[in-house]
Amino acid sequence: MNQAPPHLSEAIPRQEGAVVLIGVDFGLPHFDAELEELGLLAQTAGLEPVARLVCKRKAPDAALFVGSGKAQEIRELAELYRASEVIFDQALSPAQQRNLERELGVAVYDRTFLILEIFAQRARSHEGKLQVELARLQYLSTRLVRRWSHLERQTGGAGVRGGPGEKQIELDRRMIDSSIKRTRERLARVQKQRGTQRRQRERRDTFNISLVGYTNAGKSSLFNALVKARAYAADQLFATLDTTTRHLYLGDVGRRVSISDTVGFIRELPHGLVDAFRATLQEAVDADLLLHVVDAANPHHPEQIAEVQQVLADIGADDVPQLMVFNKLDALPEERRPLKLADAMEIDGLAVPRLFLSARGGEGLPALREELARRAAEAAITPWPQSELQSADH
């Protein structure tokens, strides 16, 4: 990611991994004026933000996204801080990305590519790696004209200069298309295996619960607290990418349920990732209950809830019953702590039950277990064999 295309200027020594963050305010709601989330994404990818610049426009410039004057300002900023990359908080077209690199003299990336890069670094399971590979191939296939610009060569007869080597670009496009096809076939086989496992759970009438929520809301911490697992959890974006499923024993009803920790959502999640991760997110679609985990200490949590609801609608999981779980109660100052730890909130005109808890400190966890036990009992699940209950997680 830190390699600048060959045609970029090497005149100024660059600091490897140093990036300038750019945000363009088009007057849309929830604009991140501090570029806080983009900065966290950059740090998660192993980069170091050295400068940030926010500007306003009525509409994107067709050629440079920000206009020539602002592009010159960004160039000077990158030179001042010796940045090796510039990252935009919005998606850039292939032409805008190519033009900006020529104008700025450094590598230029957008939010979409940054998220794809993080997913590529974090995927651990075979299915997760295939899903990321497919999304990245689909993204790069639209940028052949820029990524393969070093393949430009002369064409034609003596004394005639041609443009890009069209045959080479066509060959590269066929190679990308072939890779996409092979990856889709391999992913389909893995998804078929996952579907078989899911049907086995369905035949046993298991009550399935999926944890969903904005990235870094504390889903994995809650998952570990409930099932005493050791899923990776950290105070960073996309700490968990691969779905993990365990059984949770509910002593109040003498049964155990299946609970899955899924990938976190984020604003402007690339559509390619939503499509590529549809099998992983299928756990949410097929769930009997969604635990929508919210970072109660984050001042932007209303916008984050809206983003999660939008992704759930995109994957067809918006009609699955939800329980809102407001996590990180321990991080709330005394004046912001709720008077009641259980109430309801309105989402899309519906009253959705809500619980406040701390996955780290344990406050509110007993109430959550009681609510899950009540939901499982209402689902009229067929009792598990006694021998299997004895081996359930305690």
N, C-alpha and C positions, 0 to 999 in steps of 0.2 A: 504493500500500500504506500510505502514511503518512497517508492521509486518514481521520479519524475520522468515523463515521456522523453525520448531522446532528443526531440527538437527544442526542448526548453533551454533557456539561457543558463550557463554555468558560471557567469561572470562574478556573481556574489556568493561567497561561502555561506552555505546554509547549515542551520542547526538541525540535525536529523530528529524527526519527530515533533519539531516545533510547528504549531499550526495557528493560523489566524481564523477566527470564527466570524462569519458574516450572517446577519439577519436582515431581511427586508420586510418592512411593515407595509402591507398593502391595505391596511385598515380592517383586516379581518379580526373577529373576536379571538380572545385567548392568545394573542401574540406574545411570545416570550421575549420581552424587551431586554432582559438580562442575559439571554442565551444560556440560561442555567442548565437546561436539560441537554442542549447540544454540547456544552462543556463536559457534562458527566459522561455523555456518549463517547466523546473524544478520549477522555481519561480511561474509560473502560476498554477502549481499543488500544491503549498503551501510548497515546499521544499526549503532548503537553501544550495546552492552549497558552499562547504568549500574548495575545491581543484579541480584542473583540470590537466589532464595528456594527452599528445598527443604523440603517437609513430608511427613508420613507419614499414610496413611489405609488402612483395611482395604478400602474400596471407594469408587468415585467417588460424590459427592453428585449426585443426579438433577438438581437445579436449578442448582447453582453449581460442580459438580465438586469443589470444595475445601471447601465448607461456608461458612456466613455469617461465622463468626469469622475464619477465614483470609482470606476475601475482603476483610474490613475491613482486615486487616494489609497485604494487597497494595495496597489503595487508598492507605493511608498511605505505603507505600513509593514508589508511583508519584508521589504528590504531593511527597514529600520530594525526589526526584531529578528532578522535572518531566518525567517520562517521557511520551511521546506514545502509546506502545503497550505492551501486555503480551503476551508470547508464551509459550504453554504447550508443554512438551516432549511432551505426549501429544495425541491427537486429541480434539477437543471435538465434541459434538453441536451442531446448529444452535440448539437451545433453550438449552443451557448457554452457548454463545457470546453469544447475545442477552442472557441474564440477567446474565452477567458484565459486559458492556459497560454495562448500566444500573446495576449495582452499583458498578463501579469508576470510571465516568466517562471512560474512555479506550477506544480501539480495542483489541480482543482478537483475537488470532489463535492458531492452533495450528501444530504442527510440519508438518502436511500442507500448509497454505497457504504456509508459509515455503519449503518445498521447491519447490512449484509456482511461487512467485514467482521463485526463483533460476533454475529451468529456463526461465521466460519471458524472463528477462534474458539467458540464455546461448545459447539456441537460435540457430543461424545458418543452417542449411540449410532449404529449403522444407519438407521432410518433418518436420524437427525442430520447426519453428514450428507446423505443423499438429497434430502430436502433443501439444504443450504446450497449444495452444488447446483441443483436445478434452478434455484432462484438466481444465483449469480450468473449462470450461463444465459438465462433469459435476459438479465439486465445487460450483460456485456454484448449480447447479440445485436442490440440496438446502437452500439457504440463502436462498431467495426471501423467506421470511417476515421475515428480518432485513435483508437487503440493500435490500429495497424498502419498509421500514417507513415511509419518508418519504412514501409514496403513500397513507397512511391518510387517509380523508376521510369526511364525513357521507354517509349514504345514507338513503333512505326519505322519508316525507312531512314536512310541517311539524311542527316540535317534536320530531322523532324523530332521535336520534343513533345512528349505526351504527358498526360496527367498521371494520376494514381494507376498502378498496375492492376487493371480490372480483373484479370484472370486470377491473380494472387488473392485479391479481396473475395472473389467468388469462391475460391478454394477454401479460404478461411471461414466464409459463411457456411459452406457445406460441412466443414469440420465441426463448427459450433452446432449446427442443426443436428448432425449425427450424434454428437455428445448429448444434446438435449433428449433425443429419442432414446438412446441407451439408458440414460439416467432415469427417464420416465418408466421404462420397462423394469429396471431394477427396483425402483421405488414401488411400482405396482405389485411386485412379488412380495416385498416386505409388508406392504399395506394389507395384502391378502392374508398373510400370517397373523397380523394384528387383528384383522376382522374375525379370524377363526377363534382367537383367544377371547375376543369380546363376546362372540356368540356363546362360547362355553360359559361365560359368567352369566349371560342372559338366561341360559337354560336352567341355571341354578337359582334363578330369581333373586340375584344379589341386588341389594339397594346400592346404587352407584352414586358417589358424590365426587364432584370435581371442584378443585380450587381454581378460581380465575381471578384476575385483577390486573391492575396496572403494574408494570415492572417496579420492583423494589418496594412493594407494599407489604412484604413480609409473608408471602404465601409459603415459601419453603420453611421458614421458621415455625409457622403454624402447623404445617404438615409434620415436621419433626416433633413438635410438642404433642400432637394428637396421637401419633402412631409410634413414637419413640424410635424414629428412623434416624438415619444419618445423611439425609440428602444435603447436598452442598447449599449453604445459605451464607450470604454476605451482604453488606451494605453497599451494593452496587447494582447498576442496571444489568438485566439479563443474567443474573447469577445462575439461573436454571433455565435450560433450553429443552431438555428431553423430559418427556412425561414419565413420572414415577408413580407406580400404583402399589398400595399396601392395603392390608386388612386392618380395620379398627374394630376392636371388641367393645360392645356396649353392654355392660353388665346389667343395666336397668331393664333391658328387654331380653337378655340372654342370647343376643345375636351379634354377629359382626357384619360390618358393611365394607364395601370397597371404596377407597378414597384415592384420588389421583391428583398429583401436583402438576400443573401444566405450565407452558411458557407464558411469561408476562406479556401484556399488551403495551403499546406505546402510541403516542400521537403520530399520525401519518405513517402507520405501519405500512411498509411497501406492499403493494397488492400482490407482487410475486411471492412474497413470504406468506401472505394469507392463503394463497392458492397452494403453495408448496407444502405448507404446514397443516393443510386441511385434515390430513389423517391424524396428526397429533392432536389437533383441536377437536377431532371427532369425539374425543373423550367427553368434551363439554356438551356436544350435541346429544350424545346418547345418555347423559347423566339423568338421574332422577331428581337431583338437587344440585344447584350451583352455590358454592360458598364464595360470594363476591367479596374478596378481601380488599380493604381500603386503608390507605395510610392516613389515619385520623390526624396525624401531626403535620401533614402536608397542607399548606394553605390553598393549594390548587386542586384539592381532592374533588370538588364538584366537577371540574373539567375532566379530570381523570376518569371519574365514574361515567361521564357521557361518552368518552372515547371507548371504554370497555363495552358499554352497551351497544355502540355502533358496530364494533367487531363481532359481538355476539349475534347481532342481527345479520351481519354479512355471512356468517357461517351457519345460520339457521338455528341458533340456540337461544333466541330471544324469548321463546315460549316455555323454556325450562324453568321450573320454580326456582326462585333465588332466596338466599338468606344473606343479607348484608352484614359483613363482619368488619367493624371498624377497629383495626389493629393499632398497635403502638400507643396504647392508652398511657403507658408509663412515660412517654415522651411529651405528653400534653402538660402545659403549665396549669397550675391549680385553677386559674380563672377560666380556662377553656374546657375543663373536665365536665362531662355531662352529668346532669342531676340523676338520671336513671341510666342503668347499663343495658336496658332492654326497652325498645320502643319500635316505631315503624317510621319509614320515610317514603315519600311519594316519588315514584319513577314512572314516567309516561302515563300518569293518571292513575296508577295503581299503588296501593299501600303495600310496601315490601318490609317484612320484619327486619329489625336491625339489632345487633348485639355489639357492645363495646368490650374489648378485651386487650390483654397484652400477652402475645405469644411468648415473649422473652421472660416476663415476670410471672406469668401464670394467672394473673387476675382475670376473671371472667371465663376461664376455660371450663370449669365445672358446669356453668350455665350453658355453654355451647354443647357440651356432651349430652346434657339433659334434652336440649332441643333436637339434636340429631337422633337420640333414642326415641323421642316422641314421633319424629317424622318416620323413622324406620318402622315403628309399631303401627302407625296409621297405614303404611304401605302393605300391611298384611302379608309379610314375607313368610315363605315356608321355612320352618325351623331348620337350622343346620344340624347335621348328625353330631351326637354328643362327642364322638372321638375327634371331630374337626374343631369343635368349640374349645376343647382342651388345648389344642395347639395354636389357638389364635393369639395375636399379640395382646399383651396385657400392659 
